[in-house]
């Protein structure tokens, strides 16, 4: 499904405002157990300028998870997750499929108010996303 220019602009604006900002990453063998922190850009222009790739994509419920071997002082584990992106449209850059999203989460999940949730989001829910 391709988006028209006005629909694409509206989608970008809505997602920027709602802070559903994720960073797709190339997965290299040496980074499989690295911790992936969510980074909030200073503003939307900076985010667009600094992104090598911007895609409108679908993530489904198929998630591969593994323990990174790293722990918090509380004993909770850092867990990485890999999700396959189904690309609807490439808005910036170019991709060679398959494209995967790598994120880090915490197991067991922290309380919703815990600031760690903003740094280590874990896998994303099933749905369509604009990914930078």
Buried (B, 14 or more C-beta within 10 A) or exposed (E): EEBEEEEBEEBBEEBBEEEEBBBBBEBEEEEEBBEBEBEEBEEBEEBBEEBEBBBBBBBEEEBEBEEBEEEEEEEBBBBBBBBBBBBBBBBEEEEEEEBBBBBBBBEEEBEEEEEBBEBBBBBBEEEEBBBB
